[in-house]
Amino acid sequence: MVFPDFSSAPKASSGFTLPWDKGNLPKQHWINNEFVASKSSKTIEVYNPKDGTLVANDVPVAGQDDVDAAVAAAEAAFPKWKKTLPRQRRDLLNKLADLMVEHQPTLATLTRVTLGMPSGGFGIMEINVAAEAVRYYAGWADKFPGESHMQEDGFMKITRHEPLGVVAAIIPFNAPIAVLCHKIGGALITGNCFIIKPSEKTPFAALALGQLAKEAGFPPGVIQVLTGDGSTGALLASHMRIRGITFTGSAGTGRKVQEASAKSNFKHVTLELGGKSPAMIFDDCNLDIAVAWCVNGITMNSGQACVAASRVYVQEGIYPKFVEAYTAALEARAKTVGDPDESSTQLGPIVDKLQYDRAREFIERAKAQYKLLTGGVDGYFIPPTAFTDVPEDAEIVKTEIFGPVAVINTFKTEEEALAKANDTEYGLFAGVFTQDINKAMRVVAETESGMVGVNCMSYGSINVPFGGSKQSGVGRENGIDGLRGFTEPKTVFINLNY
């Protein structure tokens, strides 16, 4: 996603120091406010994506006993935590946000070593964005109301919003702290205890966040971090004593999470899944604005974003000018691809060989069939790549690639633009670029997408719902929806006639 820059956020001065760096990484589970050796002997390897070197080969994979231990600690903490005064939970979250900003360099390093997110660009913003999400939800402490209903039958009826209890989060690799903090704030401020499973590709920053939570004053058992792979996620999704789970990732894995949740205890499920986001560029748009948003939308985080602007539909009258400007902008952005440890780098490598090979194969197959405007493959570094004149049923039009690969096609009419934009099983984000507000609102009304930008693309904001339709997800995050997803409504009837 594209977010505002909150780099001016106030920084605390706690005197606390995180002991971690590239040569000294946290490699144990975080349970009950301490690092705990895994009860499972299974481990995973993680690599530095800029050169493929091994970072660690002993990151533990949490097994059933580890998950049970985390759940037991959370259950023990929950009765007291849910009764903690809202203002006390607010103060703890604000302290955590301050500590995150204070330790931004360390958290960013722990992410960059296995993700390759540059120290410039989004890499420098991610921790500040995450801290602002935590602060935002801290502000809800005394503002999340119940409801009352008119007394018509001699009964007063009120609705309370109560915490689910123990909830779990499965976090993706592409923005590991930002995505985590958009979930954790709503869960904690409403009184839940939270178990985190970071991606096996980017596990370290979440473990450090557990330490910061302890330093902020969170009680033992309220925040736990379990490293692991898909097997750990499956244990969380199927656990009978976990009452809610929130997942961000692919549609295929999201389906497994939903199935496991249904087969176990029908836990509450929020799924934020993939996208194949279209931008509709009309003849009357501001060309410079349209190009800038579409380029940013496909290149942010090296295209590893669920809302990436991967399908661009341009009205025929403006197509030649748009393609010329868009191609030039992509080629300029390609010059910023490089070593993520260099401050001048805007675009880093693809996260690992598996994802790199997947994106490369899409590109190579497309090069053999369609017109390549710019880009290609260069080691683990995939420069911004665009194709045109691609059939609508082609795999690069239909499938989420999760790399900086876009397709540009044309349309004649508003109806054709909508038909092409909606011809997908995804529905996360769509953009419409025009200076005609009537046209914009017509298109918004007919676009099958959870979010639509008018003269913007691939955007997000903490105070409004984030999520998609179709196979892009179930439920919403952010805003008040980020609270509702972690609570259960309880209806109370008060008899006034007794």
N, C-alpha and C positions, 0 to 999 in steps of 0.2 A: 504494500500500500504506500501511497504518498501521504506524508503527515507534515504538519507545521513543525518548524524547528524550535524546540524549547530549550536551546542551549543556555539561555539566560536564567534558567530556573535556579533558585537559591541553593547553595551548596552548604551542607553541614560541615563541621569540623569536629569529628568525634574522638580523634586520637586512636581509633581502632584501625588496624591494618590487616587486609587480607593477605595471607602468606603465599598466594599462588602466582605463578608466571608460566611461561612456555616450558621451562625445564622442571617445574614442580607443580603438578596438576592434581586436583582432588579426584581420588579414585576409590571412594567408598560411598555407601548409601548414607543419606542423612535422615536419621530416625530419632525422634524424641530429643531433638536439639543436640545431637552429637553424631560424629561420623562413626559408622558401624561396619565392620567387615561383613561381606556377603556370606550368607549361609549356602549359597550355590557356588559351585566351582566353575561354572560357565563364564567365559569372558568374551569380549569383542575387541577388535582392533579399530583404531581410528587413525586417519591419515591427514596430512597437510595437503590441501587441494592445489596449492600453487606449484608443488613439485613432486607430489606423490610420496613424500617421505613418511615413515611411520612415526606417529606422535605417541601412541600408547597401544600396547597389546594386552593390557590387563584391566580394562574397564569392566566392572562386574555386571552380570546379567541377573537381575533379581528374579528369584524363583518363588515358588509357593510360600515357603517359610518366611522369606523376606517380605513379601506382600502381606502375609498374615501379621507379621510383627508391626509393620507400618499401620495397618488397619487397627490393630489392638491399641497402639499408642494414640491414634486419632480418636478412637472410641472413648478411651479413658479421659482425654482432654475435652471432649465435646460438651458434657453436661455443664462444666464451669464456663467454657468459652462462650456458649450460646447465651449465658446470663451475664457476661461481661457488659458493662455499660457501653452503649453505642459510642459515647464520646471517648471512652478508653480505646475502643477498637480504632476509632478515627485517629487518635494520637499515635498509636502504634504504626498504622499504615503511613502516616505522614513522616514518621521517623524512618521507616524503611525506605521511603522515596528519597529522603535526604541522604541516607547512606548509599543508595544506588548511585546518585549523582556524584557523591564524594569519591566513590570507588569506580567511576566510569572507566578509567583507563584499564584497570585490571579486568573488569567484566568484559570490556570490548576485546581485550587480548585473548581471553578464554574462549570467546566466540570465534575470533578471527583465525586462531590456530587450526581449527578444523572446518570452518565454513569458508574462509577466504573473503569475508566481507571487508571491504577496504576501510582503512582508518579514516579516509575521506568519504564524501558522499553519505549514503544512508548509514554506513558503519559508524560514523561519528554521532549520528542522531539517535540511533536505536535505544540506547540506555536512557537518554533524556525523554524520549517518547514513552518508554515503559514507565519511568518515574511519574510522568504526568498522568498516565492511566491510573496508577496507584493513588495519586493525590485526588484525582477526580472521584474515585469511588469512596475515598475517605470522606469526601464532602457530602455523601449520601447518608452518613451515619444517622442524622436526625430528620431525614427528608423522605424516607420511603414509607408512604402512608398505607394503612389499611383502608377499608371502605365501610361505610354505614349506609343503610337503606331505609327508606321511608317506612314508618310503622303504619300498616294498613290492616293488620289482622290481630292486633294485640301482642305482636312480637317485635322486638327490636332485633335486627339482623346486622351483624358486623362480620367483616372478613379480616383475618390476620394473615400475614405472610411469614411463615416460619421456616427456619433453615432445614435443609434436607438431612444434614448430619455429616457423615464422611463422604466427601466427593473426590473424584480423581480427574486429572487432566493429562491428556496425551498431547505433547507439544511437537510441532514440526521443526525441521532444521533451519528453515529459511530466515526466520526472525525469532530466534529462540527466547530472547528475553522480552521483546515487545509483545509477542503473542501470549506468552505466559502471564504477563502483568495485566493484559486486557481480560484475563480470566480470573486471576487470583484476587483482584480487588473486590469484585462483586461477590465472590464466594466468601471471603473473610468478613467483609463488612456486614453481611447478613447472618453471620454466626456459624458458618460451616467450618469444619476442619478439612485440610486440603492436602492431597497426595499428588505429587508431580512426577510424571515420567517424561523427561526430556528425550528428544530424538537421539538415537544411538550415534548419529553423525555429529551432533553438537551437544555433548552432555555436561560440559564442565561449568559453564556460567550458572546454570540452575543450581548446582551444588553450592557454589559460592553464595548464591542468593539465600540459600538456607542459613548459612552462617550469618549473613547480614540481618536476617529476620530474628535470629537469636539475639544479636547485638541490639536490635531495635527494641527488644523486650517481649517478643512473642513467647508465650508459654510452651513448654515441651508438648509435642504431639499435635500442635495446630498446623504446622507446615512440615511435610516430609518430602524427601526427594529420593526416588528409586531410579537408578540407571538400568538400562536393559534394551532389548530389541522387541520385535513384534510379539514374542512369547510373553514378555512381561505385560505388554499392553493387553493381551488376551486374558491374562490372569486378573487384571484390574476390571476389564469389561464384564467378566463373568463372576466376579466376587459377590457373594451373597450379602455381605455386610457393607458394601459400598452402595450408597443410595443415589448417586448421580455421577455422570461422567461427561466431560466435555472434550471433544476431539477436533483437531485441525489437521487436515491431510488429504489424501486422495479419496476419491469416491469409492474405490474398491475396498480400501481399508475401513472407511467409514461404514460401509455396509456390514462388514464383519463386526465392528463395534456395536452396531445397532442390533444385529442378530444375537450376539453374545449377551447383550443387556436384556433382551427380551426373553431369551431362554433361561436366564438365571432368575432375576428378581424384578424384572420390569423397571430397572432404575431409570431415572430421568436422563435423557440423552440430548445433548446439543452437538450438532455436527456442522463444522465449517469446512466445506470440501472444495473441489477444484472449480476452475472456470475456463472459459474460452471467450474472453470478453470482446465484444464488437464495438468499434467506434464508427458512427455514421457521419460522414463529412459532406455537408450540403454545399451547393455552389455559392450560397450567400454567406458562408462563414468567414470569420477572420482567419485567413490562411496561416499567419504566423502563430496564432494561439493554438490552432488545431494541430499543426506540426509539432509544436513544443510539447503539448500534452501527450500526443501519441508516441513521440520518441521517449519521453520520460516514462510513459506507461509500459513500454516493452523493455527498457534497459535497466530500470531500477532493480538493484540486487541481482544483476546479470540475468534478468528475466525470470528469476526464481521467485515468483509472486503469484498468488492465486488470482489477482485482479489484473494481471498483465494484459496490455492492449494488443492481443495477438491476432485479431482480425480487424482490418481497416477497410471500410467500404466508402468509396469516394464517388460523388456524383460526376458524371462524365464531363461536364463543362469545366470542372476545375482539376480533373485528374492529372493532366500533364504537369501543371504547375505544382500540384501537391507532391507528386512522385519526385520531381526534381528537388524540391525543398526538403522532403522527408529523407531522401537518399543522402543528400549532402549533410543533413543533421546527424544521421546514423554514422556516416563516415567520420564526422568530427568527433562523435562520441566514442568511436572505435579507438581513437588515439589516446583515450584515457584508460584503456584496458591495460592491466599490468599487475605488478607485484602489490598485493594488498597491504604490505607493510610500508609502502611509500605513500606519503601524504597526498601526492598529486594524483594517485590512482582513484578513479571513480567506479570502475567496473573490475571486479576480481574474477577468479576462476569459477567454474561449476563445482559444486560441493564435493563430488567424489567421482571415481572412475565409472561407477555404475550409472550415475545420472549423466555424466559426460558422454559415455558411449551411447546412451539412449538418445540424447539430443543430436549427437553427431550422425547417428544412423538416420534420423528423420531428415537432417539436412542433406546427406549424401543421396538418399532416395529422391528427395525433391529436386536436387540439382540435375538429376538424370531425366527429369520429366518437365520441369517448369522453368520459367524465366527468373534467374537470380538477379536481383537489383544490386545487392551489396552483401558482403560478409562471407561466411564460410566457417572454417575450423582452423584453429592454431593452437595445438597442444591442448592442455586442459582449459585454455582460454578461448571461449567462443565469442568472437566479436559480434556486434549487432548485425543481424541477418534478415533480409527481407526478400520475399518472392512476390511475383505478380502473375496475373492471368492463370490463376490456379482454379481448377474445377471445384465447385462447392462440396462435392463428395470426397475430395482428397483427404488423406489422413492428416496432413498438416493443417487443414481447415477444421477438422472434426475433433482432433485429439489434443489434450493439454500436453505440451512439450516440456514446460518448466525450464525454459531457456530463452535467450533473447532472439526469438525467431518469430517474425510477423509475416502475414500475408496481406497484400493490398489488391482488392478487386473493385470493380465499378458497379454503379447502379444508375438507372435512368430516373425512376420515380420514387416518391416517398414510400409507396406500397412495396416496391421491390426492395428497398433498403430494409424495411421491417421484416419482410419475408426471409431475407438472407440472414439478418441479425438474429432472428428467432429460431432459425433452423439448426438447433443444437440441443443436446441433452443438458447443457449447463445453463445457468441463469444467475450469475453472481453480480456482474457489473456490465453496464453498457454506457456508451457516451453518444451524445448527439451535438453536433457543432453547426450552429446556424445563428443568424442575427434576427430571425423571425420568432418571437416568443410564442405565437399561436402554433406555428409548425412544431416548435420544440415540445410544447405541452401535448400536442396530438401524438407525437412520437413517444413521449414518456408514457402516455396512457396505454399504448399498444405494445410496448416493449416488455418481453417476458424475462424480467430480471429483478432481483431483490434490491438492487441499487442502480440508479441512473444518474449520470452527470450531464448537465447542460453546459456546454462549452468548458468541460473539464473531463478528466478521464482517470481511472485507477486511483480514486481518492478515498479517504476514510477519515472519520472524526469520532472521537471517543464518546460524544454526547448524543449520537443518533445510532439506530440499529445497524449492525453489520451482519450480512448474511445473504443467502441466495435462495432461489427457487429451483425447481426441477432437481437434478442431481448435484446441485451446488450446496445442498445442506438442509438441515432441519433445525429450526429455532433461530434465535438471533443473539448476538453478543453486542456489547456497548450500550450506552444509555441506560434507561430504566430496564430494558430487556436483559441487560447483563446482571441485574438483581433478580428478576423474576425467574430466570433459568436456574437459580440456586435456591429457590424457595418453593414451599408447598402452601397453597392457600387453605386456610382452615375457616370454615363457616361456623359462626356461633349464633344460636337462637336464644334470645332472652325473653322469657314469658313475662309480660307485664300484667297479666290477668289473674295471677294466682292469689 
